[in-house]
Amino acid sequence: MHSLPISAIVVARNAERTVAGCLEWVQRNGPAEIIVVDGVSSDRTADIAQLYTSKIYSDAGRGVSFAHQLGLAQATQPYIAYVDADIILPDAALATMLDEMKAGGFANVQAGLVPARSATYWERTQDWQVKVRQSRYPGGLSACVLDKRVALEIGFDPTIRIAGDDIDFLYRLKSAGYTAAISSVAVTHMHRLDFRGLVRQKFWYGRAKPALMRKYGPWKGDLWAPAVMVYWLAFCIIRGDFNLIPYSLVAGLADTAGMIKGLFEMTGNKAAAK
């Protein structure tokens, strides 16, 4: 089988539980090369990655956006596939996404996400929210194919260190006149979610929002965690999906707390720089 003209880039940090399965299925998809960018993991992530590729780099603790840019800079193929370390690709996923990108004239094609399990209320409700978001805001970086020339043109902002670099990338991609789409391919997301995991995840995302607000201005409503929480609560009430209200409330409060933490961190960094 001929390899695909794709550089598959896996950005990973402390992912020893999932990275082997991720890389095995990336390898089965037949990209011309696999690149792993390790986020200074304290576990066996880098050791496991060596079983699948010799192209392993460290982001030296500079964050996820820097890691995406580093992987892109090392890529030798005309197309890029970013795959999160907790994603399992089905057979021929990369080939299908590449064909869809070319046929549709898209710059970014993101796979649909399916949870590995739906054992908890929090996993089922997050899956619901992810599907709604993807239908309204197509594109992303968790499992996608990109034209390398476009990716280099748009680039990644190294000042965005915690999270949110996918939001930043898509903002600038679309501002430059490019389009993104959701693929017919569905990949498996291996992340397991309980109440505590949801709170940690949303708090982490919230911490990243002040950096995006500083860059794009405070008027972007989708960056204001309290406003987003109110939107989702209203969405649930209007549709009569009352069972989704606890999820929307918990996720929104954790997101808001993270945003407040991020604002204090930003203020503290500015004060320290003076």
Helices and strands as residue ranges (DSSP letters): E 4-12, H 19-28, E 31-38, H 45-49, E 56-58, H 64-74, E 79-83, E 87-88, H 93-104, E 108-115, H 121-136, E 143-147, H 148-154, H 165-175, E 180-189, H 195-216, G 221-223, H 225-239, G 242-244, H 245-273
